[in-house]
Amino acid sequence: MEAFYGFKDGSGDWFVILDTDKCDGCGQCAEVCPANIFEIGEDEYDPFSEETVAKVKDEERKKIRYSCAPCQPGYGETPPPCLTACEPGAISHSEGWKVLYGRI
């Protein structure tokens, strides 16, 4: 299941997307995130799952656009650290950043 953390407003969609089916709960994203937005915990979207997965901290969800901005394309040409650290490829970002930086 894809969990969308963030918000949508007039300027675009600002989400960190975590595929909980791919996430193995390793915690690498939390270790490398300079904004410290990730935590490892119960899968809040699958109450029957006993696995732990990455998720965005509650207090960070409305600040995604600002917390993640320094790592997004336009501030540098390297992918955000959370994307490169996630070996299963469970993390992605919404289209808002691509539109903002003219990548679409």
Order of alpha helices (4+ residues) and beta strands (2+ residues): beta-beta-alpha-beta-beta-alpha-alpha-beta-alpha
